[in-house]
Amino acid sequence: MMVRVSRWFAASSLVAALGSCPSGVAQELLISLSDPATLAGQAVGDSEILRLSAGGPAKPCLNAATLRAYFGDRNGDGTFDDPNDIDAIDFVDAPGQAVPCGLTFSLLADQSGFKDGDVLHFDPVGPGNVSVVVSEAFLVQALEVVDGNIDVDALAFADDGTMYFSLAEDELLGLAQVVMQDDDVAVLPPGAVKALPFLTGTVFESAVAHALGKNVAIGDLRGIEIDGGDLLFQIQSPSDQDASVFSTKNGGMLVAGFEESKLGFAENVEADALAYAPAQAFPVVTATPAKPTSGATTTLTIRGLTPAKPFVVLAAQTFAPSGISAVLPGFGALVLDPGDSLFLASLANLPALIGVADPTGDGAFVAPAPGAAGIPLDVVVQIVDLQSARISNPVIVEINQ
């Protein structure tokens, strides 16, 4: 049985636990959206992960094509699959490394054997390298959920491995008929088999009311992140603030520069995942169209390059085989197979595959899609910023598919 204590004590114990975490400053954050939206005239899917800087518009980070590459072919039909939606995230930086080493996340719905209450992780060393960090079944037991099912929809890990999480729906827990609501936060220390009592949604609702200067009903808790002895969080309502980042600090405040109105979307948006951004940004490449026919004009658009400096396009038909160390760790690693014939051909034709970024750090490269008419072909593309040696995310261009 879970040891049940008063909600006041539950809240105080969580705050004490958070107090042991190093204090951080929300310089840059990551979010994902609940629904598709428009950013700088471009469509943004609800599974894509965006990077936020204080006071500036959101920018692409891990787009749909990249997530598809890392998620892999889950159903075995020969094509890479899209995660059905990213419902919670936590980005992991490798100690001593300047680039991020992996993404921890949860799905909106069950998919390909994964449950919507599973906490998943992939390291960007190749396609399909997805593992279950904490299973839904384990969390059901840890919380003593009566109906045997949960959906994790907010997630954060402390440096010591303690997991803080929230659920998508109210859940009845244990024989004492305690209800964990969808805006409550539960705590799972490393090695524990039972979750600690939870911090109630009234704490977050009070924080939002203090921040906005009015009473509000926040609905579901949509994203959380640890900030020293406080929590950063996002909420479901009111609709003009449901992508804003709040903090429990000082009784509740809007985090300056991360208000929804400053994120640059063409419409009101709702965020459903929140995390600190990696220590170092990497160039972000997208391909349009993502599924061209052979010979059709395909445009690679790159953001985050060194302004006015050259970049090079590299391509391969395959990822590096398992066991071959990629150049650089984590996202921003070169994951193309160095023995692939298309990769070797791209190296041999570098002068034709070099472009130059504009003064804002954006770049574009236009080329016909390779391959024979009617023959399916996957081409994995990455960009190398020659000035900084930073490498972009990979995207898969699915030709004749």
N, C-alpha and C positions, 0 to 999 in steps of 0.2 A: 504493500500500500504506500502511496505517496504521503509524506508528512504534510499535513495541511495546516497553515498558520493564517493569521489575520492578513487581510490585504494591505494594511498599513505596514506590517512587518515585511511582507513580500516586496513591496516597493522599496523599503529602506535597504533590504538585503541586496537588491539588484543595483541600487545606486552605489552601495559600498563596493560591490564587485566591479562596477564600471570604474570606480575611483582608482582601482589598481592598474587600469590600462593607461598607457602613455597618452598624453594629450596630443591631439592633432589639430591642424588648422585646415579648414576646408578650402584649400587653394584650387583644386580641380576635382570634379566629381564625375561619376558615370551615372546615366539613367537609361532606362528603357521605357517605352510607352505602352499604354493599354490598347491603343488603337492606331491605325495608320494616320500620318499627319503630313504636313508640307513644311519644309524648312529650306529657306533660300531658294524657293521655286522648285525644289526637288522633293519627290515622294520619299517618305521615311516609313519603313515597315514597323509593325508593332513588336517584332522580335529583335530589331536592330538596337545596338548599344551606342549611345552618344556621349561625347565628352563635353563637360561644362567648365568654363572658366568664369570667375566672378565678373559680372557686369557685361559679359559678351554673349553672343548667340551660341547655341549648341553646335557642335561639330561632329561629323562622322567619326566613329572609332572602329567598332566591329560591325560591318554591314552584313546584310542577309547572305551575300555570296560567300563571305568569310566564315560565318557561322555554319553554313551548309558544308563547307570544306572540312571544318573541324568536327562537326556532328557525324559526318560520314554517311555511308549507305547502310542505314539501320534495318531496312526491310529486305535487303538482298535483291533488289530489282535492277541493279546495275547503275543506278543514278544516285547522286548525293541527295540527302533529305534535308528539308528545312525543319528546325525545331518549331513546334506548333506555336510557341510564344515563350519568351523568357519572362518568368514571373518573379524572380528574386535573383540577385547577383551579389557576389563578393569577389573582388579582384585580389590576386595574391602576388606580391612582389617577392622575388627570391632575395634572401639576405646577401648583401654585397654586390647585387647585380642592378644595373640601371634600367633593365627592361622587365616587364611583367612576365611571370612564368606560368600563369594559368588562371582559369575562370571557374569559379564555383557558382552554380546556378540551380534553379528549379524550374520545371516546365509548368505551363498553365493547365495542361491536361495529360492524361496517360498517353504514352507514345512508344511504340516499338519495344515493349517490355519494361519501360521505365514508368514509374508512378508519379503523379503530380505532387506527392508528398515526399518523394526522394530528393535528397540533396546530391547533385551531380557535380562532376568536375572534369574538365579536359585540359591537358597540357598540349600546347600547339606543336607537337612533334610529328604530326601527320594526321590523316583523316581517321575518324572513328575512334579516337583514343579517349573514350568517355568511360568514366568509372563512377560507381555509387559511393559517395563519401559517408552518408548517413541514410539509411533506408527508411521509407515510410513506415514499414512494419516496426522498426526499432523505435521510431518516434511515437507511434501509436501505443506501444508498451510503456515508453518513458512517461507519457502523459496520462496513461490509462484511459484512452478514448473509448467511450462506450460503443459507438457504432463501428469501430475498427477501420475508419478511413479519415485521412486528413489531406489538406492541400496547403503546402507551405507557400506563402506569398510575400514574405519579407525575411531578410536573412543578413546576418553579420557575424563575423568571427573575430574574437579578440586575439591579441598576439599569443596568448597562452593556449589557444585552441577552444576556449569557451564559445559556444554557439548561442546566439540570440536569434529568436525567430518568432514570426507571427503567422496566423492561419487565415485562410480565405473565408472561412465560415465559422460561426459559433459552434463550439463542440462541448458536449456533456462529458465530464471526466469523473470516472471512478464511482465507487459505491456511495460516496457522500453527495453525489449529484451537483458537483461544482461545475459551473459553466465558464469555459475559457472563450471569451468573445473575440471577434475578428480584428479588434483593435488592441488586444492585449499582447504582451511579449513574454515568452517563456525562455528559460535559460537552461542550457545543457552543458555542465562543466566537462572537461576532457576526462574520459574514463568512466563517467557516471552512467548509470542505467536508469535513473529516474530524473526527470526534469525538475528544476527548482520551481517554487511558486512564482507566479507571473506578475509582472508590472501591468496594472490595468490601463485600459484605454482612457480612463478619466484623467490620468496624468497627462496624456498627450492632448486631450481635448482642452484641459485647463491651460496647457502651454500655448495652444493655438489661440484660445480666447485672449490670453495675455498679450500675445504677439500682435493680434489684429485689433485689440481694443473692443471686442464684442463677443457675445456668446455665440458659439457655432456648434453644430453637430458634424463631427469629422467623418463619420462613416468608417469604412475599413482603413486600417493602417497599411500603406502601400509599399513603403520602403524604409529601411533603417540602416544606420551606420554608427559606429562608435566614435565618439569625439572626446577622449579623456574621460572625465567623470560624467559626461552628458551623452545624449543620443541625438544624432541628426535623424530626421524622419520626414516622410511624405504621407499625405492623407488623400482620401477619396473626395471630400467636399470641404468647403464650397468650390464651385467649378472654376472660379477665376484664380484659385490658389492650389489646385490639385496636382500641379507639377512643381510648385514652390518647395524649397527646402527649409524646414523649420528645425529649431534646436530646443531642447529642454533647458538650456542654459539661462540663468537669470530669471527663472520662472516661465520662460517661453519667449522665443524671438524668431523672426524671419532671418535667415542667414543672408547677409547683405550681398547683393550681386547674383543671388540664385532665386530671385522671385520669378514666377512664371512669366510675367510681362517682359522680362529681359532675356528670355530664352530664344526668341526669334522665330517662333512658329506662326504660321498664317492663321491658326485657329486656336481656340482653347484646347489644351491637351491634358491628359491625365497620365502621370508616370506610375509605373508599377514595379520599379526596381531601382535601388540606389546603392552606390558604393564609392569609395575613394578611387580616383583615377590612378593609373600606373605612374611611376615616378618620371618616366620619359615617354613622350609621345612618339609615335611612328607615323610615317606617311600612310595615308589611307587611299587605296585605289578602288575604283568601281569600274565595271564594264557595261557599256550600253550599245546594243542590247546584250543581255546576259546569255541569250540563247539564239545566236545568229545562224544563218545558213552559210555554207562555204562560199567564200568570195564576197559576202556582204560586208559593208563598211562597219567596223567596230571601233568605238571610241573608248579609250582608257582615260578616265579623269582622276587626277591625283591631287590631294590636298595635304598640306603640311610639309612641303618640300622646303629646302633652303632657297629663299627668294633669289631669283635671277641666276641660279646655278644649275648645272646639268644633272640629268638623271638618266638611267638606262633601264630598258625593259628587258626582263628575262622571262623565258617561258619553258615549260616542260609538259610532257604528257602524264608524268607520274610524280608523286611525292617521293622524297628520300625514303628508302626502305628502312624498316625498323632496325635499330642498332647503329645506323649511320648518324653521327652527331651533326646536327645542323650548325651552321655558322651563327653564332650568338644564341643565347637561350631565349625561350619564351616567345611571346608575340613580338614580331619584328625580327624573327629568325628567318634565315634562308632555308626553306623546307623543300625546294625543288631537288629532284634526283640528279646528282652531278654526272651520272653516267647516261642519262636520258639523251636520245639522239636529237630531240628538239632543243634541249638545253644546250648541248654542244654546238648545235647550229646557231643558236642565238648568240653564244659567245663569239663564234666565228664571224658574225655579222654585226658586231657592236656599233660600228659607225652609223649604220642605218637604223639602229634602235636607241639612239640617244636623242633626248629632247632637253629643253631648257625651261625651267620654271619661270613664271611671270614675277613681277615685283612683289606680289602678295604671297608667293609660295605655292600657287596653284599651277598645275601642269596638265597637258593633254597630249595624247598620242593616238593617231588614227591609222588604222591598217585594215586590210581585208582579212576576214577570218580564214584560216588555213583549212586544209583537208579536201577530200574528194566529195563531190556532190552526192548527197543522200547517205553518206557513211557517217554514223555517229562518232564524235571525237570530243574528248575532254582535254582542254588546255588549261594548265595552271599558270597564272601570271603573277609575278612580283616585280616591284620597282625598287631600284637601288638609288638612293640619293648620294651622288658621288662626292659631294662636299663633306657630308657628315658621316658617310658610310652606314646610315640608317637604312633599314630594309622594310618595305611595306608589308602589310597583311597580304596573304595570298587570296586570289579570287579564281574561281573555276568558270571558264567560258565554255558552255555546253553547246557545241556546234552540231547542227542538224538533229536537234532533239526537241 
